Amino acid sequence: MHFAPDTAAVLDFAVALVNTAPGASKSGTDEIAEPEQLTVLLDENRYSGRRDRDRAELAEVAEARTELRRIWSLERDVMVVELNRILADVHAVPRLERHDGFDWHLHATPPEAPLADRIRVEVALALVDVVRADETGRLRVCAATDCDGLLADLSRNGSKRFCSVRCGNRMNMVAFRDRQG
Protein backbone atom coordinates (compact mmCIF):
# COMPACT_ATOMS: atom_id res chain seq x y z
CA MET A 1 0.00 0.00 0.00
CA HIS A 2 1.36 3.40 -0.90
CA PHE A 3 0.62 6.46 1.22
CA ALA A 4 2.28 9.87 1.15
CA PRO A 5 5.68 9.77 2.90
CA ASP A 6 4.47 11.86 5.84
CA THR A 7 1.45 9.58 6.35
CA ALA A 8 3.64 6.46 6.35
CA ALA A 9 6.11 8.10 8.75
CA VAL A 10 3.34 9.11 11.16
CA LEU A 11 1.80 5.63 11.02
CA ASP A 12 5.23 4.18 11.85
CA PHE A 13 5.57 6.66 14.71
CA ALA A 14 2.09 5.79 16.01
CA VAL A 15 3.01 2.10 16.05
CA ALA A 16 6.30 2.87 17.81
CA LEU A 17 4.54 5.03 20.40
CA VAL A 18 1.67 2.65 21.12
CA ASN A 19 4.06 -0.30 21.25
CA THR A 20 5.90 1.29 24.19
CA ALA A 21 3.02 0.27 26.47
CA PRO A 22 3.28 -2.74 28.79
CA GLY A 23 1.99 -5.84 27.00
CA ALA A 24 2.93 -4.41 23.62
CA SER A 25 6.54 -3.44 24.32
CA LYS A 26 9.48 -5.73 23.70
CA SER A 27 10.47 -5.49 27.35
CA GLY A 28 6.96 -6.01 28.72
CA THR A 29 7.28 -2.75 30.65
CA ASP A 30 6.29 0.84 29.95
CA GLU A 31 9.12 1.95 27.68
CA ILE A 32 8.29 5.66 28.11
CA ALA A 33 7.98 5.61 31.89
CA GLU A 34 10.50 8.47 32.16
CA PRO A 35 10.62 11.76 30.25
CA GLU A 36 14.09 10.83 28.97
CA GLN A 37 12.68 7.69 27.34
CA LEU A 38 10.03 9.76 25.56
CA THR A 39 12.75 12.13 24.36
CA VAL A 40 14.64 9.20 22.81
CA LEU A 41 11.50 7.98 21.02
CA LEU A 42 10.76 11.47 19.69
CA ASP A 43 14.37 11.99 18.59
CA GLU A 44 14.43 8.61 16.81
CA ASN A 45 11.32 9.66 14.91
CA ARG A 46 12.58 13.20 14.20
CA TYR A 47 9.63 14.74 16.03
CA SER A 48 9.72 18.54 15.91
CA GLY A 49 8.07 21.31 17.86
CA ARG A 50 7.69 22.15 21.52
CA ARG A 51 8.76 19.64 24.14
CA ASP A 52 8.45 20.34 27.85
CA ARG A 53 10.31 17.13 28.84
CA ASP A 54 8.49 16.88 32.16
CA ARG A 55 6.20 14.39 33.91
CA ALA A 56 3.04 16.33 33.06
CA GLU A 57 3.83 16.12 29.36
CA LEU A 58 4.72 12.44 29.73
CA ALA A 59 1.35 11.75 31.39
CA GLU A 60 -0.48 13.52 28.56
CA VAL A 61 1.43 11.54 25.94
CA ALA A 62 0.70 8.27 27.79
CA GLU A 63 -2.99 9.19 27.75
CA ALA A 64 -2.80 9.94 24.02
CA ARG A 65 -1.05 6.58 23.52
CA THR A 66 -3.99 4.81 25.17
CA GLU A 67 -6.50 6.76 23.08
CA LEU A 68 -4.67 6.00 19.83
CA ARG A 69 -4.46 2.30 20.70
CA ARG A 70 -8.21 2.20 21.26
CA ILE A 71 -8.93 3.97 17.97
CA TRP A 72 -6.52 1.79 15.94
CA SER A 73 -8.81 -1.24 15.73
CA LEU A 74 -12.17 0.48 15.48
CA GLU A 75 -14.52 -0.23 12.61
CA ARG A 76 -14.03 2.36 9.87
CA ASP A 77 -17.19 4.44 10.43
CA VAL A 78 -16.68 4.48 14.20
CA MET A 79 -13.05 5.47 13.67
CA VAL A 80 -14.19 8.46 11.61
CA VAL A 81 -16.27 9.75 14.53
CA GLU A 82 -13.23 9.50 16.83
CA LEU A 83 -10.88 11.15 14.33
CA ASN A 84 -13.29 14.02 13.77
CA ARG A 85 -13.56 14.46 17.56
CA ILE A 86 -9.78 14.68 17.94
CA LEU A 87 -9.48 17.21 15.14
CA ALA A 88 -12.31 19.32 16.57
CA ASP A 89 -10.98 19.10 20.15
CA VAL A 90 -7.79 20.94 19.25
CA HIS A 91 -9.28 23.15 16.53
CA ALA A 92 -7.02 21.56 13.92
CA VAL A 93 -6.37 23.72 10.86
CA PRO A 94 -4.49 21.67 8.24
CA ARG A 95 -1.68 23.39 6.35
CA LEU A 96 1.39 22.38 4.41
CA GLU A 97 4.79 23.03 5.95
CA ARG A 98 8.40 22.34 5.04
CA HIS A 99 10.97 22.22 7.85
CA ASP A 100 13.91 20.32 9.35
CA GLY A 101 14.89 18.77 6.03
CA PHE A 102 11.39 17.38 5.36
CA ASP A 103 9.66 18.31 2.11
CA TRP A 104 6.09 19.64 2.10
CA HIS A 105 3.91 17.74 4.54
CA LEU A 106 0.76 18.27 6.54
CA HIS A 107 0.48 19.79 10.00
CA ALA A 108 -2.68 20.98 11.73
CA THR A 109 -1.40 22.37 15.01
CA PRO A 110 1.22 25.03 15.64
CA PRO A 111 4.69 23.81 16.71
CA GLU A 112 4.19 25.39 20.14
CA ALA A 113 1.00 23.36 20.84
CA PRO A 114 1.29 20.74 23.60
CA LEU A 115 3.10 17.61 22.45
CA ALA A 116 0.19 15.24 23.17
CA ASP A 117 -2.17 17.39 21.09
CA ARG A 118 0.28 17.46 18.20
CA ILE A 119 0.70 13.68 18.39
CA ARG A 120 -3.06 13.07 18.50
CA VAL A 121 -3.70 15.37 15.54
CA GLU A 122 -0.83 14.12 13.39
CA VAL A 123 -1.87 10.50 13.94
CA ALA A 124 -5.50 11.44 13.31
CA LEU A 125 -4.54 13.04 9.98
CA ALA A 126 -2.58 9.94 8.98
CA LEU A 127 -5.54 7.75 9.92
CA VAL A 128 -7.80 10.00 7.85
CA ASP A 129 -5.70 9.02 4.82
CA VAL A 130 -6.08 5.34 5.74
CA VAL A 131 -9.85 5.75 6.08
CA ARG A 132 -10.11 7.66 2.79
CA ALA A 133 -8.18 4.88 1.03
CA ASP A 134 -10.52 2.31 2.64
CA GLU A 135 -7.48 0.51 4.05
CA THR A 136 -8.30 0.38 7.78
CA GLY A 137 -7.87 -3.40 7.54
CA ARG A 138 -4.13 -2.72 7.38
CA LEU A 139 -4.21 -1.40 10.94
CA ARG A 140 -3.82 -4.54 13.02
CA VAL A 141 -2.95 -6.08 16.34
CA CYS A 142 0.00 -8.47 16.23
CA ALA A 143 -1.04 -12.07 15.47
CA ALA A 144 1.37 -13.43 18.09
CA THR A 145 -0.70 -14.97 20.87
CA ASP A 146 1.42 -13.38 23.59
CA CYS A 147 1.70 -9.86 22.13
CA ASP A 148 -0.62 -6.86 22.12
CA GLY A 149 1.58 -4.85 19.75
CA LEU A 150 0.07 -2.90 16.88
CA LEU A 151 1.19 -2.77 13.29
CA ALA A 152 0.44 -0.78 10.18
CA ASP A 153 0.76 -3.14 7.23
CA LEU A 154 2.11 -0.94 4.46
CA SER A 155 3.34 -3.90 2.43
CA ARG A 156 2.24 -4.28 -1.17
CA ASN A 157 0.26 -7.46 -0.64
CA GLY A 158 -1.12 -6.65 2.82
CA SER A 159 0.05 -9.90 4.40
CA LYS A 160 1.99 -8.62 7.41
CA ARG A 161 0.77 -10.34 10.57
CA PHE A 162 3.32 -9.60 13.26
CA CYS A 163 4.49 -6.35 14.84
CA SER A 164 8.13 -7.41 14.65
CA VAL A 165 10.44 -10.04 13.22
CA ARG A 166 10.87 -11.24 16.81
CA CYS A 167 7.16 -12.06 17.14
CA GLY A 168 7.04 -13.69 13.71
CA ASN A 169 10.06 -15.88 14.49
CA ARG A 170 8.65 -16.83 17.87
CA MET A 171 5.30 -17.88 16.39
CA ASN A 172 7.02 -19.76 13.57
CA MET A 173 9.02 -21.68 16.19
CA VAL A 174 5.83 -22.48 18.13
CA ALA A 175 4.16 -23.72 14.92
CA PHE A 176 7.25 -25.80 14.07
CA ARG A 177 7.27 -27.42 17.51
CA ASP A 178 3.55 -28.13 17.26
CA ARG A 179 4.08 -29.88 13.91
CA GLN A 180 6.91 -31.96 15.39
CA GLY A 181 4.48 -33.24 17.97
C-alpha positions as CSV (number, residue, x, y, z in Angstrom):
1,M,0.0,0.0,0.0
2,H,1.4,3.4,-0.9
3,F,0.6,6.5,1.2
4,A,2.3,9.9,1.2
5,P,5.7,9.8,2.9
6,D,4.5,11.9,5.8
7,T,1.5,9.6,6.3
8,A,3.6,6.5,6.3
9,A,6.1,8.1,8.8
10,V,3.3,9.1,11.2
11,L,1.8,5.6,11.0
12,D,5.2,4.2,11.8
13,F,5.6,6.7,14.7
14,A,2.1,5.8,16.0
15,V,3.0,2.1,16.1
16,A,6.3,2.9,17.8
17,L,4.5,5.0,20.4
18,V,1.7,2.6,21.1
19,N,4.1,-0.3,21.3
20,T,5.9,1.3,24.2
21,A,3.0,0.3,26.5
22,P,3.3,-2.7,28.8
23,G,2.0,-5.8,27.0
24,A,2.9,-4.4,23.6
25,S,6.5,-3.4,24.3
26,K,9.5,-5.7,23.7
27,S,10.5,-5.5,27.4
28,G,7.0,-6.0,28.7
29,T,7.3,-2.7,30.7
30,D,6.3,0.8,29.9
31,E,9.1,2.0,27.7
32,I,8.3,5.7,28.1
33,A,8.0,5.6,31.9
34,E,10.5,8.5,32.2
35,P,10.6,11.8,30.3
36,E,14.1,10.8,29.0
37,Q,12.7,7.7,27.3
38,L,10.0,9.8,25.6
39,T,12.8,12.1,24.4
40,V,14.6,9.2,22.8
41,L,11.5,8.0,21.0
42,L,10.8,11.5,19.7
43,D,14.4,12.0,18.6
44,E,14.4,8.6,16.8
45,N,11.3,9.7,14.9
46,R,12.6,13.2,14.2
47,Y,9.6,14.7,16.0
48,S,9.7,18.5,15.9
49,G,8.1,21.3,17.9
50,R,7.7,22.1,21.5
51,R,8.8,19.6,24.1
52,D,8.4,20.3,27.9
53,R,10.3,17.1,28.8
54,D,8.5,16.9,32.2
55,R,6.2,14.4,33.9
56,A,3.0,16.3,33.1
57,E,3.8,16.1,29.4
58,L,4.7,12.4,29.7
59,A,1.3,11.7,31.4
60,E,-0.5,13.5,28.6
61,V,1.4,11.5,25.9
62,A,0.7,8.3,27.8
63,E,-3.0,9.2,27.8
64,A,-2.8,9.9,24.0
65,R,-1.0,6.6,23.5
66,T,-4.0,4.8,25.2
67,E,-6.5,6.8,23.1
68,L,-4.7,6.0,19.8
69,R,-4.5,2.3,20.7
70,R,-8.2,2.2,21.3
71,I,-8.9,4.0,18.0
72,W,-6.5,1.8,15.9
73,S,-8.8,-1.2,15.7
74,L,-12.2,0.5,15.5
75,E,-14.5,-0.2,12.6
76,R,-14.0,2.4,9.9
77,D,-17.2,4.4,10.4
78,V,-16.7,4.5,14.2
79,M,-13.1,5.5,13.7
80,V,-14.2,8.5,11.6
81,V,-16.3,9.8,14.5
82,E,-13.2,9.5,16.8
83,L,-10.9,11.1,14.3
84,N,-13.3,14.0,13.8
85,R,-13.6,14.5,17.6
86,I,-9.8,14.7,17.9
87,L,-9.5,17.2,15.1
88,A,-12.3,19.3,16.6
89,D,-11.0,19.1,20.2
90,V,-7.8,20.9,19.3
91,H,-9.3,23.1,16.5
92,A,-7.0,21.6,13.9
93,V,-6.4,23.7,10.9
94,P,-4.5,21.7,8.2
95,R,-1.7,23.4,6.4
96,L,1.4,22.4,4.4
97,E,4.8,23.0,6.0
98,R,8.4,22.3,5.0
99,H,11.0,22.2,7.8
100,D,13.9,20.3,9.4
101,G,14.9,18.8,6.0
102,F,11.4,17.4,5.4
103,D,9.7,18.3,2.1
104,W,6.1,19.6,2.1
105,H,3.9,17.7,4.5
106,L,0.8,18.3,6.5
107,H,0.5,19.8,10.0
108,A,-2.7,21.0,11.7
109,T,-1.4,22.4,15.0
110,P,1.2,25.0,15.6
111,P,4.7,23.8,16.7
112,E,4.2,25.4,20.1
113,A,1.0,23.4,20.8
114,P,1.3,20.7,23.6
115,L,3.1,17.6,22.5
116,A,0.2,15.2,23.2
117,D,-2.2,17.4,21.1
118,R,0.3,17.5,18.2
119,I,0.7,13.7,18.4
120,R,-3.1,13.1,18.5
121,V,-3.7,15.4,15.5
122,E,-0.8,14.1,13.4
123,V,-1.9,10.5,13.9
124,A,-5.5,11.4,13.3
125,L,-4.5,13.0,10.0
126,A,-2.6,9.9,9.0
127,L,-5.5,7.7,9.9
128,V,-7.8,10.0,7.8
129,D,-5.7,9.0,4.8
130,V,-6.1,5.3,5.7
131,V,-9.9,5.8,6.1
132,R,-10.1,7.7,2.8
133,A,-8.2,4.9,1.0
134,D,-10.5,2.3,2.6
135,E,-7.5,0.5,4.0
136,T,-8.3,0.4,7.8
137,G,-7.9,-3.4,7.5
138,R,-4.1,-2.7,7.4
139,L,-4.2,-1.4,10.9
140,R,-3.8,-4.5,13.0
141,V,-3.0,-6.1,16.3
142,C,0.0,-8.5,16.2
143,A,-1.0,-12.1,15.5
144,A,1.4,-13.4,18.1
145,T,-0.7,-15.0,20.9
146,D,1.4,-13.4,23.6
147,C,1.7,-9.9,22.1
148,D,-0.6,-6.9,22.1
149,G,1.6,-4.8,19.7
150,L,0.1,-2.9,16.9
151,L,1.2,-2.8,13.3
152,A,0.4,-0.8,10.2
153,D,0.8,-3.1,7.2
154,L,2.1,-0.9,4.5
155,S,3.3,-3.9,2.4
156,R,2.2,-4.3,-1.2
157,N,0.3,-7.5,-0.6
158,G,-1.1,-6.7,2.8
159,S,0.0,-9.9,4.4
160,K,2.0,-8.6,7.4
161,R,0.8,-10.3,10.6
162,F,3.3,-9.6,13.3
163,C,4.5,-6.4,14.8
164,S,8.1,-7.4,14.6
165,V,10.4,-10.0,13.2
166,R,10.9,-11.2,16.8
167,C,7.2,-12.1,17.1
168,G,7.0,-13.7,13.7
169,N,10.1,-15.9,14.5
170,R,8.7,-16.8,17.9
171,M,5.3,-17.9,16.4
172,N,7.0,-19.8,13.6
173,M,9.0,-21.7,16.2
174,V,5.8,-22.5,18.1
175,A,4.2,-23.7,14.9
176,F,7.3,-25.8,14.1
177,R,7.3,-27.4,17.5
178,D,3.5,-28.1,17.3
179,R,4.1,-29.9,13.9
180,Q,6.9,-32.0,15.4
181,G,4.5,-33.2,18.0
